[in-house]
Amino acid sequence: MEAAHHVEEGAGGDEQDDGQGAGAAAGEGQLAPGRHPADVATVAPADEQGADDEQGDLRVHGGPDKAIHHYPRDHYRAWSADIGLHPLLEQPGAFGENITTTGMLEHTVCLGDRYRMGTALVEVSQSRQPCWKLSDRFAIPDMARRVQDTGRTGWYYRVIEEGYVQQGDTLVLADRPHAAWPLSRLIDLLYQRAIDPGILHDVLALPLVPSWHLLFQRRLERGAVEDWAKRLTGIAPDP
């Protein structure tokens, strides 16, 4: 049985996050971008959030598969070593996360993992794909690229059962149906330049979010890895 992990203080980014942070809650006291964290938050599917809980363009940001953004507190020390002292790293929420813990990392969390988060039940839906707004937030031109290249991306949950969560509550693994697919493996597959049809067939059998299924299907058909430049820089590559 995996050890329980405790929800730490401070979640919820501010209005300058990269647009991918999603509300962890619906109703009063939610942990969402532009809000200060409350003592207790309601965890509910993103499609049940209030009308004032903006998630940007829902074609690429937000939605039920990005209801909660989890970013490991463990990564903050590594980022301080990489980029030096930075005011955003002085407290949780630097990456727009709604939930932060220690001891849970991309290589220990698998796609489809279900966790009891406080009284809610959530499921790991995908890792985060950083965009250029994160670079703007940190005022570091290649910050989004650094997040992608290091694999320190964090991840998202969809909500299976609504409930409540507060600082100090535990995250306990309830189910792990895809133990062979830690998020770190998927991250490597997303961004590496090698094409392995066998692995692509395997990954397409996973319960991927629709955008990832389409991405890997096209990669299998075309035999080429996507150009991430526009997402990372905000500038479309030359035709």
C-alpha positions as CSV (number, residue, x, y, z in Angstrom):
1,M,0.0,0.0,0.0
2,E,1.4,3.4,-1.0
3,A,1.9,5.8,1.8
4,A,-0.6,8.6,2.2
5,H,0.5,12.1,1.1
6,H,-0.7,15.3,2.8
7,V,-2.2,18.3,1.0
8,E,0.0,21.3,1.8
9,E,-0.8,24.9,2.1
10,G,-1.6,27.2,-0.7
11,A,-2.9,26.2,-3.9
12,G,-4.4,28.2,-6.7
13,G,-2.5,30.3,-9.1
14,D,-3.2,33.9,-9.9
15,E,-4.4,35.6,-13.1
16,Q,-0.9,35.4,-14.6
17,D,-0.7,31.6,-14.7
18,D,-0.4,29.9,-18.0
19,G,-4.2,29.5,-18.5
20,Q,-4.1,25.8,-17.8
21,G,-4.7,26.0,-14.1
22,A,-8.3,24.8,-13.4
23,G,-10.6,25.3,-10.5
24,A,-10.3,22.5,-7.9
25,A,-13.8,23.3,-6.7
26,A,-17.2,24.5,-7.3
27,G,-18.9,27.1,-5.2
28,E,-17.6,29.0,-2.2
29,G,-14.1,28.4,-1.0
30,Q,-12.7,27.0,-4.2
31,L,-9.0,26.8,-5.1
32,A,-8.9,28.4,-8.5
33,P,-6.8,30.9,-10.4
34,G,-7.5,34.4,-9.3
35,R,-8.7,33.2,-5.9
36,H,-7.0,33.0,-2.5
37,P,-7.0,29.5,-1.1
38,A,-9.6,28.9,1.6
39,D,-9.4,26.6,4.6
40,V,-11.8,24.1,3.0
41,A,-12.5,23.6,-0.7
42,T,-15.2,21.7,-2.5
43,V,-13.9,19.3,-5.2
44,A,-16.3,19.0,-8.1
45,P,-16.2,18.3,-11.8
46,A,-15.1,21.3,-13.8
47,D,-18.4,21.4,-15.8
48,E,-20.2,22.1,-12.5
49,Q,-18.0,25.1,-11.6
50,G,-19.7,28.5,-11.3
51,A,-19.9,30.8,-14.3
52,D,-17.3,33.1,-12.8
53,D,-14.6,30.4,-12.7
54,E,-12.9,31.2,-16.0
55,Q,-10.5,28.6,-17.5
56,G,-9.6,30.5,-20.6
57,D,-10.3,28.8,-24.0
58,L,-11.8,25.5,-23.1
59,R,-10.8,24.0,-26.4
60,V,-7.2,23.8,-25.1
61,H,-7.5,24.7,-21.4
62,G,-9.8,23.6,-18.6
63,G,-12.7,21.2,-18.9
64,P,-13.5,18.1,-16.9
65,D,-10.1,16.4,-17.6
66,K,-8.3,19.4,-16.1
67,A,-10.5,20.0,-13.0
68,I,-7.5,20.0,-10.6
69,H,-3.9,20.8,-11.3
70,H,-1.4,19.1,-8.9
71,Y,2.2,20.3,-8.8
72,P,4.8,18.7,-6.5
73,R,6.3,20.9,-3.9
74,D,9.4,18.8,-4.3
75,H,10.2,20.5,-7.6
76,Y,10.5,24.0,-6.1
77,R,14.0,23.3,-4.7
78,A,15.1,22.0,-8.1
79,W,13.8,25.1,-9.8
80,S,15.6,27.4,-7.3
81,A,18.8,25.6,-8.2
82,D,18.1,26.0,-11.9
83,I,16.9,29.6,-12.1
84,G,18.0,31.1,-8.8
85,L,15.9,32.9,-6.2
86,H,12.6,33.9,-7.6
87,P,9.7,35.5,-5.8
88,L,7.1,33.1,-7.3
89,L,9.0,30.2,-5.7
90,E,8.6,31.6,-2.2
91,Q,5.2,30.0,-1.8
92,P,3.0,27.3,-3.4
93,G,1.0,28.3,-6.4
94,A,3.9,29.4,-8.6
95,F,2.8,27.1,-11.4
96,G,-0.9,27.8,-11.0
97,E,-1.5,24.6,-9.1
98,N,-4.6,24.0,-7.0
99,I,-3.0,21.1,-5.0
100,T,0.6,20.6,-3.8
101,T,2.2,17.7,-1.9
102,T,5.6,16.3,-1.2
103,G,6.6,12.7,-2.1
104,M,4.4,12.4,-5.3
105,L,6.3,12.9,-8.5
106,E,5.8,12.2,-12.2
107,H,7.7,8.9,-12.0
108,T,5.6,7.7,-9.0
109,V,2.2,8.7,-10.4
110,C,0.6,6.7,-13.2
111,L,-2.0,7.6,-15.8
112,G,-5.5,6.6,-14.5
113,D,-4.4,6.5,-10.8
114,R,-7.3,7.1,-8.5
115,Y,-6.7,8.9,-5.2
116,R,-8.9,9.7,-2.3
117,M,-8.3,13.4,-1.8
118,G,-9.9,14.4,1.4
119,T,-13.4,13.0,0.9
120,A,-13.3,13.3,-2.9
121,L,-12.2,10.7,-5.4
122,V,-10.1,11.9,-8.3
123,E,-8.3,10.3,-11.2
124,V,-5.1,11.3,-13.0
125,S,-6.1,12.3,-16.5
126,Q,-2.8,13.6,-18.0
127,S,0.4,15.5,-17.4
128,R,0.5,19.2,-18.0
129,Q,1.8,20.6,-21.3
130,P,3.3,24.0,-20.4
131,C,2.7,26.9,-22.7
132,W,4.3,30.3,-23.3
133,K,2.2,32.0,-20.7
134,L,4.3,30.2,-18.0
135,S,7.4,31.9,-19.5
136,D,5.6,35.3,-19.2
137,R,4.6,34.6,-15.6
138,F,8.2,33.8,-14.6
139,A,9.7,36.5,-16.9
140,I,12.0,33.8,-18.2
141,P,11.8,33.4,-22.0
142,D,12.4,29.6,-22.1
143,M,10.6,28.7,-18.8
144,A,7.9,26.6,-20.6
145,R,10.6,24.8,-22.5
146,R,12.5,24.1,-19.3
147,V,9.4,22.7,-17.7
148,Q,8.8,20.4,-20.7
149,D,12.4,19.3,-21.0
150,T,12.9,18.5,-17.3
151,G,9.6,16.6,-17.1
152,R,8.7,18.6,-14.0
153,T,5.3,19.3,-15.4
154,G,2.8,18.4,-12.8
155,W,-0.5,16.7,-13.7
156,Y,-4.3,17.0,-13.8
157,Y,-7.1,15.2,-12.2
158,R,-10.7,14.6,-13.3
159,V,-13.2,14.3,-10.4
160,I,-14.9,10.9,-10.0
161,E,-16.7,11.6,-6.7
162,E,-17.3,15.1,-5.3
163,G,-16.0,15.9,-1.8
164,Y,-14.1,18.3,0.4
165,V,-10.4,18.8,0.8
166,Q,-8.3,21.0,3.1
167,Q,-4.7,21.6,4.0
168,G,-3.4,18.5,5.9
169,D,-5.9,16.1,4.3
170,T,-4.4,13.0,2.8
171,L,-4.1,11.7,-0.7
172,V,-4.4,7.9,-0.6
173,L,-4.0,5.7,-3.7
174,A,-7.2,3.9,-4.2
175,D,-6.6,2.2,-7.6
176,R,-3.7,1.8,-10.1
177,P,-5.0,0.1,-13.3
178,H,-2.0,1.2,-15.5
179,A,1.1,0.6,-13.3
180,A,3.3,0.3,-16.4
181,W,2.5,3.9,-17.4
182,P,3.9,6.4,-14.9
183,L,3.5,9.9,-16.2
184,S,7.3,10.2,-16.7
185,R,7.0,7.5,-19.3
186,L,4.2,9.3,-21.1
187,I,6.1,12.6,-20.9
188,D,9.2,11.0,-22.5
189,L,7.0,9.6,-25.3
190,L,5.3,12.9,-25.9
191,Y,8.5,14.8,-26.5
192,Q,11.1,12.4,-27.7
193,R,12.0,12.5,-31.4
194,A,12.0,8.7,-31.9
195,I,8.9,7.0,-33.4
196,D,8.2,3.4,-32.2
197,P,5.0,2.0,-33.7
198,G,4.7,-0.7,-31.1
199,I,4.8,1.7,-28.2
200,L,2.4,4.0,-30.0
201,H,-0.1,1.1,-30.4
202,D,0.3,0.4,-26.7
203,V,-0.3,4.0,-25.6
204,L,-3.4,4.3,-27.8
205,A,-4.9,1.4,-25.8
206,L,-4.8,3.6,-22.7
207,P,-7.7,5.8,-21.5
208,L,-6.2,8.9,-23.0
209,V,-7.9,12.3,-23.0
210,P,-9.3,12.9,-26.5
211,S,-6.6,15.4,-27.5
212,W,-3.8,13.0,-26.6
213,H,-5.5,10.1,-28.4
214,L,-5.7,12.2,-31.5
215,L,-2.1,13.3,-31.2
216,F,-0.7,9.8,-30.9
217,Q,-2.9,8.5,-33.6
218,R,-1.7,11.2,-36.0
219,R,1.9,10.5,-34.9
220,L,1.5,6.9,-35.7
221,E,0.0,7.7,-39.1
222,R,2.5,10.3,-40.1
223,G,5.6,8.9,-38.5
224,A,6.6,12.3,-37.2
225,V,6.7,14.1,-33.9
226,E,4.8,17.4,-33.6
227,D,6.4,20.8,-33.6
228,W,5.8,22.3,-30.1
229,A,7.3,25.7,-30.9
230,K,4.0,27.7,-31.0
231,R,2.8,26.3,-27.7
232,L,6.1,27.0,-26.0
233,T,6.8,30.4,-27.5
234,G,3.5,31.7,-28.7
235,I,5.1,32.3,-32.1
236,A,4.0,30.1,-35.0
237,P,7.0,28.5,-36.9
238,D,7.8,29.7,-40.4
239,P,5.9,27.8,-43.0
